[in-house]
Amino acid sequence: MSLFENYKVYYMEYFTQFGYVGLFFASFLAATILPLSSEVILIFLLLNNLNPIILVSVATFGNVLGAFVNYAIGVWGSIFFIRKVLKISEDDFVKAKQRFQKYGVSILFFAWVPVIGDPLTVIAGVLKINILIFFIMVTSGKLIRYVIISYTILS
């Protein structure tokens, strides 16, 4: 088993042993720059008969809270921090900014998409997008994603 496979197994075992709390932290961390997948934890917990409504709520809440951390970093973080610590490249930064210019704030609905989602939420903070609009768009996208995953697994 490769190091990456060991990491995935450890990660899943660690967070799933804490049930809802583990899902919350996995979802929160997955919304930041860490390369984690809250979906894996959600699926495992769904298959172990935890309440799907509570699971979707907890995953959404954790993931949205993580997106707010990214937003805050965008508002208060320096370019050095964003580029060097978060490792959001100049290219990703420019692409995210262009997406906002092309699609407007509706692009935040896709903050759950791997690779583009984290830079979008950071750029939303840099651009000081209205926090209520940010909340509505990000929450809607993340909630729908978790509902679809849950429905697919349980049907």
PyMOL commands that place a pseudoatom at each C-alpha (Angstrom):
pseudoatom trace, name=CA, resn=MET, resi=1, chain=A, elem=C, hetatm=0, pos=[0.000, 0.000, 0.000]
pseudoatom trace, name=CA, resn=SER, resi=2, chain=A, elem=C, hetatm=0, pos=[1.404, 3.414, -0.974]
pseudoatom trace, name=CA, resn=LEU, resi=3, chain=A, elem=C, hetatm=0, pos=[1.891, 6.279, 1.428]
pseudoatom trace, name=CA, resn=PHE, resi=4, chain=A, elem=C, hetatm=0, pos=[-1.087, 8.100, -0.128]
pseudoatom trace, name=CA, resn=GLU, resi=5, chain=A, elem=C, hetatm=0, pos=[-3.335, 5.040, 0.297]
pseudoatom trace, name=CA, resn=ASN, resi=6, chain=A, elem=C, hetatm=0, pos=[-2.214, 4.730, 3.939]
pseudoatom trace, name=CA, resn=TYR, resi=7, chain=A, elem=C, hetatm=0, pos=[-3.035, 8.413, 4.444]
pseudoatom trace, name=CA, resn=LYS, resi=8, chain=A, elem=C, hetatm=0, pos=[-6.531, 7.966, 2.970]
pseudoatom trace, name=CA, resn=VAL, resi=9, chain=A, elem=C, hetatm=0, pos=[-7.267, 4.947, 5.172]
pseudoatom trace, name=CA, resn=TYR, resi=10, chain=A, elem=C, hetatm=0, pos=[-5.966, 6.674, 8.306]
pseudoatom trace, name=CA, resn=TYR, resi=11, chain=A, elem=C, hetatm=0, pos=[-7.863, 9.851, 7.489]
pseudoatom trace, name=CA, resn=MET, resi=12, chain=A, elem=C, hetatm=0, pos=[-11.129, 7.992, 6.978]
pseudoatom trace, name=CA, resn=GLU, resi=13, chain=A, elem=C, hetatm=0, pos=[-10.723, 5.848, 10.092]
pseudoatom trace, name=CA, resn=TYR, resi=14, chain=A, elem=C, hetatm=0, pos=[-9.749, 8.824, 12.226]
pseudoatom trace, name=CA, resn=PHE, resi=15, chain=A, elem=C, hetatm=0, pos=[-12.662, 11.089, 11.317]
pseudoatom trace, name=CA, resn=THR, resi=16, chain=A, elem=C, hetatm=0, pos=[-15.332, 8.377, 11.073]
pseudoatom trace, name=CA, resn=GLN, resi=17, chain=A, elem=C, hetatm=0, pos=[-14.685, 7.181, 14.608]
pseudoatom trace, name=CA, resn=PHE, resi=18, chain=A, elem=C, hetatm=0, pos=[-16.035, 10.524, 15.849]
pseudoatom trace, name=CA, resn=GLY, resi=19, chain=A, elem=C, hetatm=0, pos=[-19.281, 10.312, 13.866]
pseudoatom trace, name=CA, resn=TYR, resi=20, chain=A, elem=C, hetatm=0, pos=[-21.006, 13.660, 13.422]
pseudoatom trace, name=CA, resn=VAL, resi=21, chain=A, elem=C, hetatm=0, pos=[-18.174, 15.592, 15.101]
pseudoatom trace, name=CA, resn=GLY, resi=22, chain=A, elem=C, hetatm=0, pos=[-15.621, 13.899, 12.863]
pseudoatom trace, name=CA, resn=LEU, resi=23, chain=A, elem=C, hetatm=0, pos=[-17.695, 14.767, 9.803]
pseudoatom trace, name=CA, resn=PHE, resi=24, chain=A, elem=C, hetatm=0, pos=[-17.893, 18.385, 10.940]
pseudoatom trace, name=CA, resn=PHE, resi=25, chain=A, elem=C, hetatm=0, pos=[-14.112, 18.681, 11.268]
pseudoatom trace, name=CA, resn=ALA, resi=26, chain=A, elem=C, hetatm=0, pos=[-13.458, 16.794, 8.017]
pseudoatom trace, name=CA, resn=SER, resi=27, chain=A, elem=C, hetatm=0, pos=[-15.920, 19.066, 6.203]
pseudoatom trace, name=CA, resn=PHE, resi=28, chain=A, elem=C, hetatm=0, pos=[-14.434, 22.182, 7.762]
pseudoatom trace, name=CA, resn=LEU, resi=29, chain=A, elem=C, hetatm=0, pos=[-10.872, 21.200, 6.886]
pseudoatom trace, name=CA, resn=ALA, resi=30, chain=A, elem=C, hetatm=0, pos=[-11.870, 20.080, 3.371]
pseudoatom trace, name=CA, resn=ALA, resi=31, chain=A, elem=C, hetatm=0, pos=[-13.159, 23.601, 2.664]
pseudoatom trace, name=CA, resn=THR, resi=32, chain=A, elem=C, hetatm=0, pos=[-9.761, 25.059, 3.489]
pseudoatom trace, name=CA, resn=ILE, resi=33, chain=A, elem=C, hetatm=0, pos=[-6.553, 24.451, 1.578]
pseudoatom trace, name=CA, resn=LEU, resi=34, chain=A, elem=C, hetatm=0, pos=[-5.997, 20.990, 3.029]
pseudoatom trace, name=CA, resn=PRO, resi=35, chain=A, elem=C, hetatm=0, pos=[-6.407, 18.170, 0.501]
pseudoatom trace, name=CA, resn=LEU, resi=36, chain=A, elem=C, hetatm=0, pos=[-9.184, 16.354, 2.345]
pseudoatom trace, name=CA, resn=SER, resi=37, chain=A, elem=C, hetatm=0, pos=[-12.443, 14.864, 1.128]
pseudoatom trace, name=CA, resn=SER, resi=38, chain=A, elem=C, hetatm=0, pos=[-15.472, 15.199, 3.364]
pseudoatom trace, name=CA, resn=GLU, resi=39, chain=A, elem=C, hetatm=0, pos=[-17.515, 13.178, 0.879]
pseudoatom trace, name=CA, resn=VAL, resi=40, chain=A, elem=C, hetatm=0, pos=[-15.681, 9.968, 1.797]
pseudoatom trace, name=CA, resn=ILE, resi=41, chain=A, elem=C, hetatm=0, pos=[-16.520, 10.448, 5.477]
pseudoatom trace, name=CA, resn=LEU, resi=42, chain=A, elem=C, hetatm=0, pos=[-20.126, 11.342, 4.663]
pseudoatom trace, name=CA, resn=ILE, resi=43, chain=A, elem=C, hetatm=0, pos=[-20.561, 8.210, 2.543]
pseudoatom trace, name=CA, resn=PHE, resi=44, chain=A, elem=C, hetatm=0, pos=[-19.033, 5.958, 5.195]
pseudoatom trace, name=CA, resn=LEU, resi=45, chain=A, elem=C, hetatm=0, pos=[-21.311, 7.404, 7.894]
pseudoatom trace, name=CA, resn=LEU, resi=46, chain=A, elem=C, hetatm=0, pos=[-24.373, 7.136, 5.645]
pseudoatom trace, name=CA, resn=LEU, resi=47, chain=A, elem=C, hetatm=0, pos=[-23.568, 3.478, 5.031]
pseudoatom trace, name=CA, resn=ASN, resi=48, chain=A, elem=C, hetatm=0, pos=[-23.325, 3.003, 8.810]
pseudoatom trace, name=CA, resn=ASN, resi=49, chain=A, elem=C, hetatm=0, pos=[-26.897, 4.205, 9.259]
pseudoatom trace, name=CA, resn=LEU, resi=50, chain=A, elem=C, hetatm=0, pos=[-26.342, 7.586, 10.867]
pseudoatom trace, name=CA, resn=ASN, resi=51, chain=A, elem=C, hetatm=0, pos=[-29.178, 10.056, 10.351]
pseudoatom trace, name=CA, resn=PRO, resi=52, chain=A, elem=C, hetatm=0, pos=[-28.825, 11.454, 6.803]
pseudoatom trace, name=CA, resn=ILE, resi=53, chain=A, elem=C, hetatm=0, pos=[-30.505, 14.777, 7.610]
pseudoatom trace, name=CA, resn=ILE, resi=54, chain=A, elem=C, hetatm=0, pos=[-28.135, 15.405, 10.491]
pseudoatom trace, name=CA, resn=LEU, resi=55, chain=A, elem=C, hetatm=0, pos=[-25.150, 14.248, 8.401]
pseudoatom trace, name=CA, resn=VAL, resi=56, chain=A, elem=C, hetatm=0, pos=[-26.009, 16.609, 5.526]
pseudoatom trace, name=CA, resn=SER, resi=57, chain=A, elem=C, hetatm=0, pos=[-26.580, 19.474, 7.966]
pseudoatom trace, name=CA, resn=VAL, resi=58, chain=A, elem=C, hetatm=0, pos=[-23.308, 18.883, 9.816]
pseudoatom trace, name=CA, resn=ALA, resi=59, chain=A, elem=C, hetatm=0, pos=[-21.291, 18.474, 6.599]
pseudoatom trace, name=CA, resn=THR, resi=60, chain=A, elem=C, hetatm=0, pos=[-22.807, 21.621, 5.107]
pseudoatom trace, name=CA, resn=PHE, resi=61, chain=A, elem=C, hetatm=0, pos=[-22.248, 23.655, 8.270]
pseudoatom trace, name=CA, resn=GLY, resi=62, chain=A, elem=C, hetatm=0, pos=[-18.613, 22.556, 8.579]
pseudoatom trace, name=CA, resn=ASN, resi=63, chain=A, elem=C, hetatm=0, pos=[-17.881, 23.125, 4.903]
pseudoatom trace, name=CA, resn=VAL, resi=64, chain=A, elem=C, hetatm=0, pos=[-19.503, 26.584, 4.863]
pseudoatom trace, name=CA, resn=LEU, resi=65, chain=A, elem=C, hetatm=0, pos=[-17.624, 27.565, 8.020]
pseudoatom trace, name=CA, resn=GLY, resi=66, chain=A, elem=C, hetatm=0, pos=[-14.372, 26.543, 6.316]
pseudoatom trace, name=CA, resn=ALA, resi=67, chain=A, elem=C, hetatm=0, pos=[-15.323, 28.690, 3.318]
pseudoatom trace, name=CA, resn=PHE, resi=68, chain=A, elem=C, hetatm=0, pos=[-15.821, 31.640, 5.697]
pseudoatom trace, name=CA, resn=VAL, resi=69, chain=A, elem=C, hetatm=0, pos=[-12.268, 31.109, 6.962]
pseudoatom trace, name=CA, resn=ASN, resi=70, chain=A, elem=C, hetatm=0, pos=[-11.069, 31.395, 3.358]
pseudoatom trace, name=CA, resn=TYR, resi=71, chain=A, elem=C, hetatm=0, pos=[-13.193, 34.516, 2.902]
pseudoatom trace, name=CA, resn=ALA, resi=72, chain=A, elem=C, hetatm=0, pos=[-11.679, 36.067, 6.040]
pseudoatom trace, name=CA, resn=ILE, resi=73, chain=A, elem=C, hetatm=0, pos=[-8.188, 35.236, 4.789]
pseudoatom trace, name=CA, resn=GLY, resi=74, chain=A, elem=C, hetatm=0, pos=[-9.068, 37.019, 1.556]
pseudoatom trace, name=CA, resn=VAL, resi=75, chain=A, elem=C, hetatm=0, pos=[-10.300, 40.092, 3.435]
pseudoatom trace, name=CA, resn=TRP, resi=76, chain=A, elem=C, hetatm=0, pos=[-7.493, 40.308, 6.013]
pseudoatom trace, name=CA, resn=GLY, resi=77, chain=A, elem=C, hetatm=0, pos=[-4.681, 38.194, 4.615]
pseudoatom trace, name=CA, resn=SER, resi=78, chain=A, elem=C, hetatm=0, pos=[-1.762, 39.619, 2.731]
pseudoatom trace, name=CA, resn=ILE, resi=79, chain=A, elem=C, hetatm=0, pos=[-0.875, 38.603, -0.807]
pseudoatom trace, name=CA, resn=PHE, resi=80, chain=A, elem=C, hetatm=0, pos=[2.220, 36.930, 0.673]
pseudoatom trace, name=CA, resn=PHE, resi=81, chain=A, elem=C, hetatm=0, pos=[0.026, 34.793, 2.945]
pseudoatom trace, name=CA, resn=ILE, resi=82, chain=A, elem=C, hetatm=0, pos=[-2.384, 33.909, 0.159]
pseudoatom trace, name=CA, resn=ARG, resi=83, chain=A, elem=C, hetatm=0, pos=[0.374, 32.962, -2.285]
pseudoatom trace, name=CA, resn=LYS, resi=84, chain=A, elem=C, hetatm=0, pos=[3.061, 31.474, -0.038]
pseudoatom trace, name=CA, resn=VAL, resi=85, chain=A, elem=C, hetatm=0, pos=[1.129, 29.902, 2.849]
pseudoatom trace, name=CA, resn=LEU, resi=86, chain=A, elem=C, hetatm=0, pos=[-2.108, 28.940, 1.095]
pseudoatom trace, name=CA, resn=LYS, resi=87, chain=A, elem=C, hetatm=0, pos=[-0.157, 28.151, -2.081]
pseudoatom trace, name=CA, resn=ILE, resi=88, chain=A, elem=C, hetatm=0, pos=[-2.725, 29.816, -4.332]
pseudoatom trace, name=CA, resn=SER, resi=89, chain=A, elem=C, hetatm=0, pos=[-0.649, 30.540, -7.400]
pseudoatom trace, name=CA, resn=GLU, resi=90, chain=A, elem=C, hetatm=0, pos=[-0.751, 33.782, -9.338]
pseudoatom trace, name=CA, resn=ASP, resi=91, chain=A, elem=C, hetatm=0, pos=[-2.401, 31.839, -12.168]
pseudoatom trace, name=CA, resn=ASP, resi=92, chain=A, elem=C, hetatm=0, pos=[-5.160, 30.413, -9.890]
pseudoatom trace, name=CA, resn=PHE, resi=93, chain=A, elem=C, hetatm=0, pos=[-5.630, 33.856, -8.368]
pseudoatom trace, name=CA, resn=VAL, resi=94, chain=A, elem=C, hetatm=0, pos=[-6.054, 35.499, -11.795]
pseudoatom trace, name=CA, resn=LYS, resi=95, chain=A, elem=C, hetatm=0, pos=[-8.362, 32.724, -13.055]
pseudoatom trace, name=CA, resn=ALA, resi=96, chain=A, elem=C, hetatm=0, pos=[-10.599, 33.020, -9.979]
pseudoatom trace, name=CA, resn=LYS, resi=97, chain=A, elem=C, hetatm=0, pos=[-10.761, 36.788, -10.411]
pseudoatom trace, name=CA, resn=GLN, resi=98, chain=A, elem=C, hetatm=0, pos=[-11.667, 36.340, -14.099]
pseudoatom trace, name=CA, resn=ARG, resi=99, chain=A, elem=C, hetatm=0, pos=[-14.455, 33.924, -13.142]
pseudoatom trace, name=CA, resn=PHE, resi=100, chain=A, elem=C, hetatm=0, pos=[-15.917, 36.600, -10.873]
pseudoatom trace, name=CA, resn=GLN, resi=101, chain=A, elem=C, hetatm=0, pos=[-15.706, 39.173, -13.653]
pseudoatom trace, name=CA, resn=LYS, resi=102, chain=A, elem=C, hetatm=0, pos=[-17.316, 36.796, -16.156]
pseudoatom trace, name=CA, resn=TYR, resi=103, chain=A, elem=C, hetatm=0, pos=[-20.028, 35.150, -14.021]
pseudoatom trace, name=CA, resn=GLY, resi=104, chain=A, elem=C, hetatm=0, pos=[-20.454, 37.519, -11.081]
pseudoatom trace, name=CA, resn=VAL, resi=105, chain=A, elem=C, hetatm=0, pos=[-21.189, 36.293, -7.577]
pseudoatom trace, name=CA, resn=SER, resi=106, chain=A, elem=C, hetatm=0, pos=[-23.213, 33.355, -8.920]
pseudoatom trace, name=CA, resn=ILE, resi=107, chain=A, elem=C, hetatm=0, pos=[-19.863, 31.587, -9.431]
pseudoatom trace, name=CA, resn=LEU, resi=108, chain=A, elem=C, hetatm=0, pos=[-19.791, 31.124, -5.637]
pseudoatom trace, name=CA, resn=PHE, resi=109, chain=A, elem=C, hetatm=0, pos=[-22.459, 28.455, -6.069]
pseudoatom trace, name=CA, resn=PHE, resi=110, chain=A, elem=C, hetatm=0, pos=[-19.554, 26.307, -7.323]
pseudoatom trace, name=CA, resn=ALA, resi=111, chain=A, elem=C, hetatm=0, pos=[-17.330, 26.864, -4.275]
pseudoatom trace, name=CA, resn=TRP, resi=112, chain=A, elem=C, hetatm=0, pos=[-17.645, 23.127, -3.579]
pseudoatom trace, name=CA, resn=VAL, resi=113, chain=A, elem=C, hetatm=0, pos=[-15.837, 22.158, -6.799]
pseudoatom trace, name=CA, resn=PRO, resi=114, chain=A, elem=C, hetatm=0, pos=[-12.368, 20.723, -6.149]
pseudoatom trace, name=CA, resn=VAL, resi=115, chain=A, elem=C, hetatm=0, pos=[-9.402, 22.878, -7.196]
pseudoatom trace, name=CA, resn=ILE, resi=116, chain=A, elem=C, hetatm=0, pos=[-11.414, 26.021, -8.095]
pseudoatom trace, name=CA, resn=GLY, resi=117, chain=A, elem=C, hetatm=0, pos=[-13.566, 26.277, -4.961]
pseudoatom trace, name=CA, resn=ASP, resi=118, chain=A, elem=C, hetatm=0, pos=[-10.954, 27.326, -2.422]
pseudoatom trace, name=CA, resn=PRO, resi=119, chain=A, elem=C, hetatm=0, pos=[-9.464, 30.097, -4.565]
pseudoatom trace, name=CA, resn=LEU, resi=120, chain=A, elem=C, hetatm=0, pos=[-12.989, 31.356, -5.319]
pseudoatom trace, name=CA, resn=THR, resi=121, chain=A, elem=C, hetatm=0, pos=[-13.795, 31.778, -1.637]
pseudoatom trace, name=CA, resn=VAL, resi=122, chain=A, elem=C, hetatm=0, pos=[-10.477, 33.515, -0.956]
pseudoatom trace, name=CA, resn=ILE, resi=123, chain=A, elem=C, hetatm=0, pos=[-10.954, 35.853, -3.936]
pseudoatom trace, name=CA, resn=ALA, resi=124, chain=A, elem=C, hetatm=0, pos=[-14.491, 36.604, -2.723]
pseudoatom trace, name=CA, resn=GLY, resi=125, chain=A, elem=C, hetatm=0, pos=[-12.876, 37.944, 0.433]
pseudoatom trace, name=CA, resn=VAL, resi=126, chain=A, elem=C, hetatm=0, pos=[-10.242, 39.902, -1.481]
pseudoatom trace, name=CA, resn=LEU, resi=127, chain=A, elem=C, hetatm=0, pos=[-13.015, 41.460, -3.564]
pseudoatom trace, name=CA, resn=LYS, resi=128, chain=A, elem=C, hetatm=0, pos=[-15.092, 41.983, -0.406]
pseudoatom trace, name=CA, resn=ILE, resi=129, chain=A, elem=C, hetatm=0, pos=[-18.172, 40.350, -1.893]
pseudoatom trace, name=CA, resn=ASN, resi=130, chain=A, elem=C, hetatm=0, pos=[-21.280, 41.024, 0.203]
pseudoatom trace, name=CA, resn=ILE, resi=131, chain=A, elem=C, hetatm=0, pos=[-21.148, 38.528, 3.082]
pseudoatom trace, name=CA, resn=LEU, resi=132, chain=A, elem=C, hetatm=0, pos=[-24.869, 37.676, 2.878]
pseudoatom trace, name=CA, resn=ILE, resi=133, chain=A, elem=C, hetatm=0, pos=[-24.628, 36.925, -0.845]
pseudoatom trace, name=CA, resn=PHE, resi=134, chain=A, elem=C, hetatm=0, pos=[-21.472, 34.900, -0.154]
pseudoatom trace, name=CA, resn=PHE, resi=135, chain=A, elem=C, hetatm=0, pos=[-23.318, 32.919, 2.532]
pseudoatom trace, name=CA, resn=ILE, resi=136, chain=A, elem=C, hetatm=0, pos=[-26.369, 32.226, 0.361]
pseudoatom trace, name=CA, resn=MET, resi=137, chain=A, elem=C, hetatm=0, pos=[-24.439, 31.164, -2.745]
pseudoatom trace, name=CA, resn=VAL, resi=138, chain=A, elem=C, hetatm=0, pos=[-21.822, 29.051, -0.959]
pseudoatom trace, name=CA, resn=THR, resi=139, chain=A, elem=C, hetatm=0, pos=[-24.338, 27.375, 1.349]
pseudoatom trace, name=CA, resn=SER, resi=140, chain=A, elem=C, hetatm=0, pos=[-26.712, 26.580, -1.519]
pseudoatom trace, name=CA, resn=GLY, resi=141, chain=A, elem=C, hetatm=0, pos=[-24.029, 24.910, -3.605]
pseudoatom trace, name=CA, resn=LYS, resi=142, chain=A, elem=C, hetatm=0, pos=[-22.526, 22.923, -0.755]
pseudoatom trace, name=CA, resn=LEU, resi=143, chain=A, elem=C, hetatm=0, pos=[-25.924, 21.827, 0.596]
pseudoatom trace, name=CA, resn=ILE, resi=144, chain=A, elem=C, hetatm=0, pos=[-27.131, 20.635, -2.808]
pseudoatom trace, name=CA, resn=ARG, resi=145, chain=A, elem=C, hetatm=0, pos=[-23.888, 18.701, -3.339]
pseudoatom trace, name=CA, resn=TYR, resi=146, chain=A, elem=C, hetatm=0, pos=[-24.254, 16.871, -0.002]
pseudoatom trace, name=CA, resn=VAL, resi=147, chain=A, elem=C, hetatm=0, pos=[-27.957, 16.172, -0.620]
pseudoatom trace, name=CA, resn=ILE, resi=148, chain=A, elem=C, hetatm=0, pos=[-27.185, 14.685, -4.042]
pseudoatom trace, name=CA, resn=ILE, resi=149, chain=A, elem=C, hetatm=0, pos=[-24.376, 12.534, -2.629]
pseudoatom trace, name=CA, resn=SER, resi=150, chain=A, elem=C, hetatm=0, pos=[-26.592, 11.311, 0.205]
pseudoatom trace, name=CA, resn=TYR, resi=151, chain=A, elem=C, hetatm=0, pos=[-29.552, 10.609, -2.047]
pseudoatom trace, name=CA, resn=THR, resi=152, chain=A, elem=C, hetatm=0, pos=[-27.337, 8.709, -4.490]
pseudoatom trace, name=CA, resn=ILE, resi=153, chain=A, elem=C, hetatm=0, pos=[-25.792, 6.564, -1.758]
pseudoatom trace, name=CA, resn=LEU, resi=154, chain=A, elem=C, hetatm=0, pos=[-29.086, 5.804, -0.009]
pseudoatom trace, name=CA, resn=SER, resi=155, chain=A, elem=C, hetatm=0, pos=[-31.162, 5.016, -3.096]
for i in range(1, 155): cmd.bond("trace and resi %d" % i, "trace and resi %d" % (i + 1))
show_as sticks, trace
zoom trace
